[in-house]
Each structure stands twice: as structure tokens, then as C-alpha cells.
């Protein structure tokens, strides 16, 4: 293979990467501009849903059922609405990335059939637009935490961003796999929607894991090996929410087990999603 061939090949790869990058930026901007087009508040509407859910869940679970999370240590915070948002915002982001990414191939069916481009750009741009909204929500939450007295959260900002990146990678990995499944089986989007609704209540978003631990101690071990809380913690999102609450609400480093689990889960799920998507990418135009 001569040097000219190698040079031409590298130029072609570089050119394709540049086109993909430009397409990614354009699609992301389209998502951001189109979602709140002709609205007065614009991107601020992204705060409406989590704030409304916070008010409802605070009323039901704090004032009616009297569920009280542990006091933040060492932050000293004792505010259910802020504790709730520390888990609710990551969950909403994860759920939105999975649901929106899962349907993005069908939503862009015409574009996929007309021109060739790396199809995964559609999932990445969808997630990126949601990440921008999530970033705005998290900044507002961090300001609220500082006002409430959790000044230490500022020191943990780089680590918070790192875990936000890990959660985004994890969610995109799932979206890559489910987007392919949804092309083959259109029922996938409805089934996953139900699973995500159930998953929110099987994840400590609106209640502390201490309640699960209490029930686990009550029922004892299953088969003499696993406890209820052991099975409960197999849920990857439990690890992520635990890490975010440690950083945001407690102002301390997450447990080592949670940190390792988040890193490994993100890497494995994204790698699996990438492989599944790449193997099915070329057939998408025909199947659609």
C-alpha cells in the first residue's frame, strides 16, 4: 500500500468525521431551537416539569406519608424538596434520553432513506440537546443548594460533571440498543415506557433506600444468600442516584462501590450499545 493511498484514506476519514461533527452540531441546535420555539420562557420551560413533580411528590410523600430522608452529612441539609431534586433530575434526564433516543430513528425515517450519514449521530444529538437542558436544571439546583447552606457543593462541581458524563454515556448506550429494537419491533417504545414508569418507583427517587433496608432486615436473606436490598441495588440507576445525592446533598465523595459500579456500568453498556448499533446500522434504510 503506497503512501498516496494511505494519505487519501486518512483524508477521507477526516472528511467524514468533519461532516459527522457538523451534522451533530446542526441536529443538536435544531432540537434545542425547535423544542421551545415561539415560547416566551424558552429553555426555562425545561424547569417546569421537575419543579411540578417536586411540588407534588413533596406534598404526597413528605407532608402526607411523612417520609423523611437522612440529614445530609457533612452538609447538614434537611430539606426534602432539595433531596428529592438531587435524585429526580438525574432520573428525568436518563428517562428522557432513553425514550427520545429510542424513537429518533423512526422520527427521522425520511432523512435516513434519502442520504447516508452515521445514524448514531441522531441518538448523540438527541442526548446532547437533553444534556443542555439538564445542565441548566442542575445549575439552578446547585444555586438552591448553596442558598440552603450546602456551600461545599461548589468544591465538588468537577466530580458532579464527571458523574453527569457517566450517566449520559450509560443512557446513550441503552438508547442505541433500544433504537434498533424499536425499528424491528414497534411495540418496544410502549413497553419501555411502562418499564420506565415502574422503574422510577423501584429506584430510590422519591424515598430513601433506608426504607428498603428496613424491609430487608425484616424479611431477612433470600435463599440464605441475598437480602432484599442486595437485589434492589442491582438496579444501575440506584448507584447513580446514590452518587449524585452524596455529591450534591451530602457534599462528600460517593461510596467506592458506587463509583466503581457507575464507571463499569457506563463503559460496558455503551460498548454493548455501540456494537449492537454498528452491526445493524447499514440495514436501517431497508428495514424502515
Secondary structure, DSSP 4 states (H G I P E B T S, - for coil): --HHHHHHHHHHHHHHHHHHHHHHHHHHHHHHHHHTTT-SSGGGGHHHHHHHHHHHHIIIIIIIS---PPPPTTT----HHHHHHHHHHHHHHHHHHHHHHHHHHHHTHHHHHHS---THHHHHHHHHHHHHHHHHHHHHHHHHHHHHT-GGGGGGHHHHHHHHHHHHHHHHHHHHHHHHHHHH-TTHHHHHHHHHHHHHHTTTTSS-HHHHHHHHHHH-EETTTEEHHHHHTTSHHHHHHHHHHIIIII-SPPPHHHHHHHHHHHHHHHHHHHHHHHHHGGGHHHH-
